[in-house]
Amino acid sequence: MHEWVPVSTSAKGRLVRAAVEAFGARPFGTVTVGELAAAADVTTGALYHHFGSKRRLYAVVHEDVERRLLDRMEGAIGAAGLAAGLLTGFDFAVGAGFPQLLGAAPAGGEPDRLAELLSAYTARVSPVLGWVLAAAWRAAVLAAGVDPGAARAALRALSVRYP
């Protein structure tokens, strides 16, 4: 459940929109607090006031975007199977401009919700298959910046079958 609902014209809402765009396109370490504040037309103090840190703003944005990803993937897996879920998630991540945000593995100690979701559907085949698929999916999302067609084709080639 969200702790807040961003209002696009509020300072907090503008910071979230700026963060989604910046973190979606570039790795966390390359995005600066000053850049986020400038894109949201607020001071850096506003970012610290609303989120406490760049890391916390990233966490809020990542959690929201990841939830949207997992909802789409889970629906596709339930309706058409694991391969469809991987492709649906890929299309969402790349099409919405989130390759860096969703292609990065979780930081140390954070749960890997993508691997957990995929593992729930592959546990009968292998206890680690979900983790392997999550890593392959992330690699394809990050490779989409070089050649999206080839990255999508690589995911399609996985053609996962399980009992």
C-alpha positions in Angstrom: 0.0 0.0 0.0 1.3 3.4 -0.9 2.2 5.8 1.9 1.2 8.7 -0.3 -0.5 9.5 -3.6 1.6 11.9 -5.6 -0.1 14.9 -6.9 1.6 15.9 -10.1 1.6 19.6 -9.4 2.9 19.3 -5.8 6.6 19.5 -5.1 6.5 15.9 -4.0 4.7 14.7 -7.1 7.1 16.6 -9.3 10.1 15.0 -7.6 8.6 11.6 -8.1 8.0 12.2 -11.8 11.6 13.6 -12.2 12.9 10.5 -10.3 11.0 8.0 -12.4 12.3 9.6 -15.6 15.9 9.9 -14.4 16.3 6.6 -12.6 14.4 4.8 -15.4 17.0 5.9 -17.9 20.2 6.0 -15.9 21.9 4.1 -13.1 21.3 5.4 -9.5 24.9 6.6 -9.1 24.8 8.9 -12.2 21.7 10.8 -11.1 22.4 13.8 -8.8 20.2 15.4 -6.2 20.7 18.7 -7.9 19.5 17.3 -11.2 16.4 15.8 -9.6 15.6 19.0 -7.9 16.1 21.1 -11.0 13.9 18.8 -13.1 11.2 19.0 -10.5 11.6 22.8 -10.2 12.3 22.6 -6.5 15.2 23.1 -4.2 17.4 20.2 -3.0 16.0 21.0 0.4 12.6 20.0 -0.8 13.9 16.6 -1.8 15.4 16.0 1.6 12.2 17.4 3.3 9.9 15.0 1.4 12.1 11.9 1.1 15.1 12.3 3.5 17.6 11.2 0.8 18.1 10.4 -2.8 18.2 6.7 -1.8 14.8 6.9 -0.2 13.3 8.7 -3.2 14.8 6.0 -5.4 13.3 3.3 -3.1 9.8 4.9 -3.3 9.9 5.2 -7.0 11.4 1.7 -7.5 8.8 0.1 -5.3 6.0 1.7 -7.2 7.4 0.9 -10.7 8.3 -2.7 -9.6 4.8 -3.3 -8.3 3.3 -2.2 -11.7 5.8 -4.5 -13.4 5.0 -7.5 -11.2 1.2 -7.0 -11.5 1.5 -7.1 -15.3 3.8 -10.1 -15.3 1.7 -12.1 -12.9 -1.5 -11.4 -15.0 0.3 -12.5 -18.2 1.7 -15.6 -16.5 -1.7 -16.6 -15.2 -3.3 -16.1 -18.5 -0.7 -17.3 -21.0 2.3 -18.8 -19.2 5.7 -17.9 -18.1 7.2 -16.9 -21.4 4.3 -14.5 -22.0 5.0 -13.0 -18.5 8.6 -12.4 -19.3 7.8 -10.7 -22.6 5.0 -8.6 -21.1 7.4 -7.4 -18.4 10.1 -6.7 -20.9 7.7 -4.7 -23.1 6.6 -2.7 -20.1 10.1 -2.0 -18.7 11.5 -1.0 -22.1 8.4 0.8 -23.5 7.8 2.9 -20.4 11.5 3.9 -20.2 12.4 2.0 -17.1 15.4 -0.2 -18.2 17.8 1.0 -15.6 15.2 1.1 -12.8 14.0 -2.4 -13.4 17.1 -3.9 -15.0 19.2 -3.5 -11.9 19.2 -6.3 -9.3 18.1 -5.3 -5.8 20.7 -3.8 -3.5 22.1 -6.0 -0.8 19.6 -7.2 1.7 16.5 -6.1 -0.3 14.1 -8.8 -1.4 14.2 -9.8 -5.1 10.4 -9.7 -5.8 10.9 -10.5 -9.4 12.9 -13.7 -8.6 10.3 -14.6 -6.0 7.4 -14.2 -8.4 9.1 -16.3 -11.1 10.2 -18.9 -8.5 6.6 -19.4 -7.5 5.8 -20.6 -11.0 9.0 -22.7 -11.5 9.5 -24.3 -8.1 8.4 -27.7 -9.4 11.1 -27.7 -12.0 14.0 -26.3 -10.0 14.3 -24.3 -6.8 16.6 -21.8 -8.5 15.1 -21.5 -12.0 13.1 -18.4 -11.0 16.3 -16.7 -9.9 18.1 -17.6 -13.1 15.1 -16.3 -15.2 15.1 -13.1 -13.2 18.8 -12.5 -13.9 18.2 -13.3 -17.6 15.2 -11.0 -17.8 17.2 -8.1 -16.2 20.1 -8.7 -18.6 17.7 -8.5 -21.6 16.1 -5.3 -20.3 19.5 -3.7 -19.9 20.6 -5.0 -23.3 17.5 -3.4 -24.9 19.4 -0.1 -24.9 21.7 -1.7 -27.5 19.3 -3.8 -29.5 15.7 -4.1 -28.2 14.7 -6.6 -30.9 17.6 -9.0 -30.2 17.0 -8.7 -26.4 13.3 -9.5 -26.8 14.1 -12.4 -29.1 16.5 -13.8 -26.5 13.7 -13.8 -24.0 11.3 -15.4 -26.4 13.9 -18.1 -27.1 13.9 -19.2 -23.5 10.5 -20.9 -24.1 10.2 -22.2 -20.6 8.2 -25.3 -20.1 7.3 -26.8 -16.7 4.9 -29.5 -15.5 
